[in-house]
Amino acid sequence: MQLEAYGKEPDIPEKLFEILKAQREGLAALRNTYGPVVTPSQLEEL
């Protein structure tokens, strides 16, 4: 949703989209490893 919302705004730095993409990829990796719910103790294992 953030990509869609910010994508409509003029003059948004490309760096923001790079960060959002990296966050999305990281969250997808966590979901693939631990499932849809990731606990704080699972994050400590990383």
Sequence and secondary structure as in RCSB ss.txt:
>XXXX:A:sequence
MQLEAYGKEPDIPEKLFEILKAQREGLAALRNTYGPVVTPSQLEEL
>XXXX:A:secstr
 HHHHHHTSTT  HHHHHHHHHHHHHHHHHHHHH S   HHHHHT 
